[in-house]
Amino acid sequence: MQNLPKIDFLKDLEKLGFEILSFEEFFKNIDLNTHFMTKPHKINFYNILYFNKTQDKHFVDFVEYKIKNNQLIFISKEQVHAFSKNIKHKGFIILFTEEFLKRNFITKEKSIFNICLKPIILEDLNSEFETIFKQLYSEYKKEKSLYKEKILAILLNYLILKYENSLQDKTINQKHKLIFEEFKELIYKNYFENKNVSFYAKYLKISSKHLNTITKEFVKLTAKQLIDSYLILEAKRQLACTNKPIKEIAFNLGFHETTNFIKYFKKHTNISPSKFKQNFTI
């Protein structure tokens, strides 16, 4: 058996670092019964999926989500996802690299590309979003365009800012939101060395109790539960997507004893790491 494939951005498109395709183009000449896209695979770039017309499901980080008309899914690099084998989508898929993101995003807000929690899914989008995707597609297809990257970046930023603006209708404590986003970034950078809430609270210059209040406000989880959720998710990714032995994965995740990792994983998933790895290999 083989581990889940890890997919890199196409070499021919790395200079621009951006691509947009209709679903018809994306799945053209592909055998959905055998192609890697209909099996769990890990991506090394960002995806934005716009489903204009569909009634299907999509698999992200070992969870199956129902999808429907006028829906948007943001998928981050390093996430594991898969399309179903019954694809009859109308819409577009955007793919872009970390380098494109760094060069062109006017907002530092990365909550839409969130590898710590479940993916961001927007439902019941109005026609304005479809118009933006069609504009992006039209500009991308122009062979001769002096400011092609800048135009694409402006439109993509507009798309993301429209999403951010839609959140303003909700009652959100903006100060808490900034702390929450920083906390998630800290988990991503430090989970393998620091699993204690007190470490993160001290870095954020707040009490552990206050940090718990903030995380519950946004995800209905305590700070410790959020740390554990990401640790388990990263364990699943490494188990499914690498050939590393469980002992090495345990060490990479900050467990000095493999038995402790096995107990921890089983406690949170009700399955052993070896059984999970077996279930998610091809």
C-alpha positions in Angstrom: 0.0 0.0 0.0 1.1 3.6 -0.7 0.6 6.7 1.4 -1.6 9.5 0.3 -0.1 11.6 -2.5 1.2 15.1 -1.8 0.5 17.4 -4.8 2.7 20.3 -5.7 1.8 23.3 -7.8 2.5 22.8 -11.5 6.1 23.7 -12.4 5.0 25.5 -15.6 2.9 27.9 -13.6 5.1 28.5 -10.6 6.4 31.9 -11.9 2.9 33.4 -11.8 1.8 31.1 -9.0 -1.9 31.4 -9.9 -4.4 29.4 -11.9 -8.2 29.4 -12.3 -10.1 26.7 -14.2 -13.8 25.9 -14.6 -14.7 22.5 -13.2 -15.3 21.3 -16.7 -11.7 22.0 -17.6 -10.4 20.7 -14.3 -11.9 17.3 -14.7 -11.6 17.0 -18.5 -10.2 13.7 -19.7 -9.9 12.4 -16.1 -11.0 8.9 -15.0 -12.7 9.7 -11.8 -12.6 6.1 -10.7 -8.8 6.0 -10.6 -7.5 9.6 -10.5 -5.8 10.9 -7.3 -8.2 13.9 -7.0 -11.1 11.6 -6.0 -8.9 10.1 -3.3 -7.5 11.9 -0.2 -4.4 13.8 -1.2 -2.4 16.6 0.4 -1.9 19.9 -1.4 1.1 22.2 -1.2 -0.8 25.3 -2.3 -4.1 27.1 -1.7 -7.5 26.2 -3.3 -10.7 28.2 -3.5 -13.6 26.1 -4.7 -16.7 27.9 -6.0 -19.7 25.6 -6.6 -22.3 27.4 -8.7 -24.4 24.3 -9.3 -23.9 21.0 -7.5 -25.4 18.6 -5.0 -22.5 16.5 -3.8 -19.9 16.1 -1.1 -16.3 17.1 -0.5 -13.7 15.5 1.8 -11.5 17.8 3.8 -9.1 16.7 6.6 -10.8 13.3 7.1 -14.3 14.8 7.3 -17.0 14.6 4.6 -18.9 17.8 4.0 -22.1 18.2 2.0 -21.9 20.8 -0.7 -24.6 22.6 -2.6 -25.4 25.4 -5.0 -23.7 28.8 -4.5 -21.1 27.6 -2.0 -17.5 28.5 -1.5 -14.8 26.4 0.2 -11.3 27.7 1.2 -8.7 25.0 1.4 -5.3 25.7 2.8 -2.0 24.2 1.8 -1.1 21.1 3.8 -4.8 20.2 4.1 -5.9 16.8 2.9 -9.0 16.8 0.6 -10.7 14.8 -2.2 -13.5 15.2 -4.7 -16.3 12.6 -5.0 -16.5 10.2 -7.9 -19.8 11.6 -9.0 -18.7 15.1 -10.0 -21.2 17.1 -11.8 -20.1 20.6 -10.7 -20.6 23.9 -12.3 -18.2 26.6 -11.1 -14.5 27.3 -10.7 -11.5 26.3 -8.8 -8.6 28.7 -8.0 -5.2 27.5 -7.2 -2.3 29.7 -6.0 1.0 29.4 -4.1 2.3 30.8 -0.8 4.6 33.1 -2.9 1.6 34.6 -4.7 -0.1 35.1 -1.4 2.9 36.9 0.1 3.4 39.1 -3.0 -0.2 40.2 -3.5 -2.5 40.0 -0.5 -3.4 43.4 0.9 -4.8 41.9 4.1 -2.9 39.9 6.6 -6.1 38.1 7.6 -5.5 34.4 7.1 -8.5 32.9 8.9 -10.0 31.8 5.5 -6.9 29.6 5.0 -7.1 27.8 8.3 -5.2 24.5 8.8 -6.0 24.4 12.6 -9.8 23.9 12.3 -12.4 22.8 9.8 -12.4 24.6 6.4 -14.2 27.9 5.9 -17.4 27.2 3.9 -19.6 30.0 2.7 -23.2 29.2 1.7 -26.0 30.9 -0.2 -23.7 33.3 -2.0 -25.2 36.1 -4.0 -24.6 36.6 -7.8 -21.8 39.1 -7.1 -19.4 36.3 -6.1 -20.1 34.5 -9.4 -19.3 37.7 -11.2 -16.0 38.0 -9.5 -15.0 34.4 -10.4 -16.0 35.1 -14.0 -13.9 38.2 -14.1 -10.9 36.3 -12.6 -11.4 33.6 -15.2 -11.6 36.1 -18.1 -8.4 37.9 -17.0 -6.5 34.7 -16.5 -7.3 33.5 -20.0 -5.9 36.7 -21.6 -2.5 35.7 -23.2 -1.2 39.2 -23.5 -1.8 41.2 -20.4 0.9 43.6 -19.1 -0.5 43.7 -15.6 -2.0 40.3 -15.5 -0.7 39.4 -12.0 -1.8 42.7 -10.5 -5.3 42.5 -12.0 -5.7 38.9 -10.7 -4.4 39.9 -7.3 -6.9 42.9 -7.1 -9.8 40.7 -8.0 -8.7 37.9 -5.6 -8.3 40.5 -2.8 -11.7 41.8 -3.6 -13.2 38.4 -3.3 -11.6 37.8 0.1 -12.4 41.3 1.4 -16.1 40.7 0.4 -16.0 37.6 2.6 -14.4 39.5 5.4 -17.0 42.3 5.0 -19.8 39.8 5.2 -18.6 38.9 8.8 -19.0 42.5 9.9 -22.8 42.0 10.1 -22.2 39.6 13.0 -21.4 40.8 16.5 -17.7 40.1 16.8 -15.3 41.4 19.3 -12.5 42.5 17.0 -9.8 42.6 19.7 -10.7 39.0 20.7 -10.7 38.0 17.0 -7.1 39.3 16.6 -6.0 37.4 19.7 -7.7 34.2 18.5 -6.0 34.4 15.1 -2.6 35.0 16.7 -3.3 32.0 19.0 -4.0 29.7 16.0 -0.8 30.9 14.3 1.2 30.2 17.5 -0.3 26.7 17.7 0.8 26.0 14.1 4.3 27.1 14.9 4.8 25.6 18.4 2.4 22.6 18.8 5.3 20.1 18.7 7.2 21.8 21.5 4.4 23.4 23.6 1.1 21.9 24.4 0.3 23.8 27.6 -2.2 26.6 27.6 -0.1 28.6 30.0 2.7 28.9 27.4 0.4 30.5 24.8 -1.4 32.7 27.4 1.9 34.1 28.6 3.0 34.8 25.0 -0.3 36.6 24.3 0.0 38.5 27.6 -3.4 37.3 28.9 -4.5 34.8 31.5 -5.3 31.2 30.6 -8.9 31.8 31.8 -9.2 34.8 29.4 -7.7 32.7 26.5 -10.3 30.0 27.2 -13.1 32.6 27.1 -11.9 33.8 23.7 -11.5 30.4 22.1 -15.0 29.4 23.3 -16.3 32.6 21.8 -15.2 31.6 18.3 -15.1 27.8 18.2 -16.9 26.6 21.4 -13.7 24.9 22.5 -11.3 25.6 25.4 -7.8 26.6 24.5 -6.5 23.1 25.5 -9.2 21.4 23.3 -8.1 23.6 20.3 -4.5 22.6 20.9 -5.4 18.9 21.1 -7.6 19.2 18.0 -4.8 20.6 15.9 -2.3 18.1 17.3 -4.6 15.2 16.4 -5.2 16.7 12.9 -1.5 17.0 12.3 -1.0 13.4 13.5 -3.6 12.2 11.0 -1.9 14.1 8.2 1.5 12.6 9.0 0.1 9.1 9.4 -1.8 9.3 6.2 0.6 11.2 4.0 4.1 10.1 4.9 6.0 6.8 5.1 7.4 7.7 8.5 7.0 5.1 11.2 4.7 5.8 14.1 7.7 6.2 16.5 9.1 9.0 14.3 5.8 10.7 14.0 5.3 10.6 17.7 8.7 12.3 18.2 7.9 14.9 15.6 4.8 15.8 17.5 6.6 16.2 20.8 6.1 12.8 22.3 9.3 11.3 23.7 7.5 8.0 24.4 5.7 6.3 21.5 3.3 4.6 23.9 2.2 8.0 25.2 1.4 9.1 21.7 -0.6 6.0 21.0 -2.6 6.4 24.1 -3.2 10.1 23.3 -4.3 9.5 19.8 -6.6 6.6 20.7 -8.1 8.8 23.5 -9.1 11.5 21.0 -10.0 9.3 18.0 -11.1 5.9 19.4 -8.7 4.3 17.0 -5.0 3.4 17.2 -2.5 5.3 15.0 -1.6 2.1 13.1 -5.3 1.3 12.3 -5.9 4.9 11.2 -2.8 4.7 8.9 -4.0 1.5 7.5 -7.5 2.9 6.8 -6.1 5.9 4.9 -3.5 4.3 2.7 -4.2 3.6 -1.0 
